[in-house]
Amino acid sequence: MTDILKTIFESVLVGNKKGVSDGVQQAVDAGVDAGEILNKGLIAAMSEVGRRFEEGEYFVPEMLIAARAMSAGMEIIKPLLVKAGVETIGKVAIGTVKGDLHDIGKNLVGMMMEGAGFEVIDLGVDVTPDRFVEAARSGVNIIAMSALLTTTIPSMEATIKAIEVSNLRDSVRILVGGAPVTQAYAEKIGADGYAADASAAARKALEIVGRS
Amino acid sequence: MKLPTSDYDKPNVRRLLAALHHQESDRVPHIELWVTSQAVYEYVLERKLDYTIGDAAEGGQSIAPEDDVEFATRQGEDAVLCNFNWRPNNVFRLASDGTRHYVDGEIKGRQDLGKLDPPPNLDDQLNYLERYLHAAQGTGVGVIANFTSFFDSTMLAIGVNDSFMMFYDDLPFLEEMMDILLENQVNTMRAVCDRFGDDIALVMVNDDIGYNSGLFIKPDLFMQLFPERMKRLIAPAKKHGLLTLMHTDGKMDNIMPILYDVGFNAAHPIEPESNDIVEVKKAWAGRMALIGNVHTPLLAYGSREEIEAQVRDYCMKLGPGGGWVLGSSTSIMDGVKPENFVTMVEAVHKYGRYGSLEGI
């Protein structure tokens, strides 16, 4: 890894937003390929953040400031990636299910998935099954659903049924998570995976697209 | 539910206190710390309430003390909660199904302190507690004084997402907010203990410090912020010899030792998503009592047979030796079937009889 990519990597790890912006701009100015900045700088750093989170070394604040720093770098290279035709490793549509407005877990998962190299389409909160179906129809690889409340988890099952009825079940993989959700519940409703936290969700998504 | 006639089925705060002191009495006690379901209240009371119940922590109207005590008396619930909440500047929105949810906080920095919602009037709060105590007189129902705290209330006032980043961006402001909230709640706690310390059953503090992986923030930072402040908050209760109970969500492995060192005697609810309550009890038997943790989704979507089996299993594994009080894993909210709630209560009366339980 070159010094400048190392600086970007280290700046993401400590959540130094300005360090990441400056580093990415410097790398771009020096002619470093945008894909390399993405993969060896930003994504590699977020992968390390995920590892540290799962090891209990990092907590939610460290994950959030790292993701914020990464986003600052992404803003700079996104147009370059588009121009160069660099493809993301997959598309994820994420949302908090109908009847539920809680978005912290959903946002964290979105950030970690973006940090893993996915294009993340944030459907927001209180998302109806129909809206998830639309997303499935648009060609995403993964639908990720979040719920915080006992009273809203049935919306997950309703959404999976709606995707099945629309004959789209075979074209997407479905991940679920949130405080009252368990592995057993995920299996019961026919989801493809359950993740207990944002890092695990990103790891599951990588497994799904064969990048683990 | 009909009013119970036998002492065994009636509420008895001494039963609750015995369990919290790790002793057995006649049966396993049971309490619910938050009931926000109008349907469950009305089912147990066998009458309609002429007001609408909301979540007091979210600014809604709680059940009236007299109705709450009757609710407890009918089920043989051993104590009820009187809330001393100060959760300022929380922002709520309605979801498409009409339910109300916390979405953000308004205090984004020092510049917003001028618009901090004032705390509730202390005299009004004390009068409300007096109503509870009056209603509970002679019923056997204990009254728990429950206080919001400084850690999660600060995060909620700022907005959870923003507050997480503020641990790095502006820690001094976070601490300032914590101290503003703490100061008021210490004064309230002191007033409650000075005036009603002999009358209340125990003191509870409600502060979510963790989630399904453990603490929200790094332990070294948490230890800088939490223990000394929490010791200050519960000091009036400790001085008065009252037992103290802490509610926090989350995985308890690393949290229980902190609560124990701070001086808490019991923890609620030991969420089943991230804890094996049987293992937690084994680890903390004789030191920290547990309240919980019948899974709320089971109460919402399970069958009566499943609920009865779960309660029976818990009574067998957690009851012996005291130190355990049955309750749900979060709260009794809309969506919990009233029949299922009653099944849980009846099951603990059926299977929680001491003298017939096996140990873990």
Interface residues (C-beta under 8 A of the other chain):
Chain A: G15 G56 F59 V60 P61 E62 L64 I65 R68 K98 G99 D100 L101 H102 D103 I104 N107 V125 D126 T128 L149 T150 T151 I153 P154 A179 P180 V181 T182 Y185 A196 D197
Chain B: R93 A95 S96 D97 T99 H101 Y102 V103 V160 N161 F164 M165 F167 Y168 Y211 N212 S213 G214 L215 F216 I217 K218 D249 E271 E273 S274 T296 P297 A300 Y301 T330 M333 D334 G335 V336
